[in-house]
């Protein structure tokens, strides 16, 4: 009996030892798996700069913009001037100040036009402020070159030219309105050409913010064209209007205006290579080292808690999507978005554009660290899509306004319908993003009205509502109308622009 008990005890002890060995082995396995090191092998900042670096020296606008920047105010004074250039209108209390500033910086204005005429921007961006920019604003001694031992992180790249170029476009807007006041039609056309050149330069880097600003410059152009047509009738003749329309069409509606998500794709792939290990064949798993790097960024006010213990990460990596699949999904998602942005929205809503992505990432398994981290980093593409589509619609409406004015000059009266503008003044009528059909037109005693049916998808004959431009799901329209029918229930009037809408 005792021998039997001893045998059982030995077997139990052997089993416990085996279990201990297995547990120890599993812990060692998890420790090893969680300890892989990401391989930051691709320099995505260099890839972002490929287009700029390829611009020949003589074709670069950036060195000339820098000379203009050196002549313009910065700091608090510069911030106040941004508001002045944006808001001042002929006849209001601030107009004289805006005109005084522009006329007092004639040399800078000449440099801006010269720079905008160059084929490319030619700005090679880097982590931190570029040396040339720091020197232009009188802070060259503060320049700090990047000295990291691996390719720079794309998110660390600084883009100081965005605010500077937008300010210059606003200066050109003021000058175009001033030129219209003075009857200087040649200068009006030159200013529009320079605004379009600035917009083109902004697209040299295909980041989302660059492309949104590109479309915002298009919105600025469209608003300014409308102001001149309405407030200074007859200043621009048919030839001038045709030239301006050609500039708008080639810059903001041609092939170069298509949205390019290459840089945003690079941004996500850069995250992936810093979070995941690399098996040399496109595969890999989430790593503790990558998660410690992510935690160190401290980007979020309420940054989610991310485990960084090597053994814990090794365990969670068993349940996390691998590098190859994450990479495939990110590429697929950007391919899908780029394809969708080339077609009218119609009834397919921007807030549903992220559907495929959201199904993957909105509520990921909490054990799936790969998808959780990538979900934190994905931009709000729905908002971007509608911002861009809204600007495209407004730019299209500006072209209609130009065509209407050209028709009026030729015929002595406004046309009875937009169809009369095709094909002499327009190739086609721009699309209403709420329906996928053409923009609407009404001709009353006050003149022509160009409009979209707006978020309620109902034609109210051009009756303007201040928030009709808001794009919401069809199944949410009724809720918005119940909340404020006056604000949401009319049409989105695009020409003439309601007074409260600005750039």
Secondary structure, DSSP 4 states (H G I P E B T S, - for coil): -HHHHHHHHHHHHHHHHHHHHHHHHHHHHHHHHHT--------HHHHHTHHHHTS-GGGBSHHHHHHHHTTS--HHHHHHHHHHHHH--TTSTTHHHHHHHHHHTHHHHHHHHHHHTSSB------BB--HHHHHHTT-GGG------SSPPPGGGB--THHHHHHHHHHHHHHHHHHHHHHT-HHHHHHHHHHHHHHHHHHTTS--HHHHHHHHHHHHHHHHHHHHHHHHSTTSS-HHHHHHHHHHHIIIIISGGGS---HHHHHHHHHHHHHHB---SSS---B-HHHHHHHHHH--STTPPP----HHHHHHHHTTSPPHHHHHHHHHHHHHHHHHHTTS--TTS-GGGTTHHHHHHHTT--TT-HHHHHHHHH---HHHHHHHHHHHHHHHHHHHHHHHHHHHHHHHSS--SSGGGGBTTTBSSPPB-TTTSSBPEEEEETTEEEEEE-TTTT---TT-B-TTTT----GGGHHHHHHHHHHHHSSBEEEETTPTT---
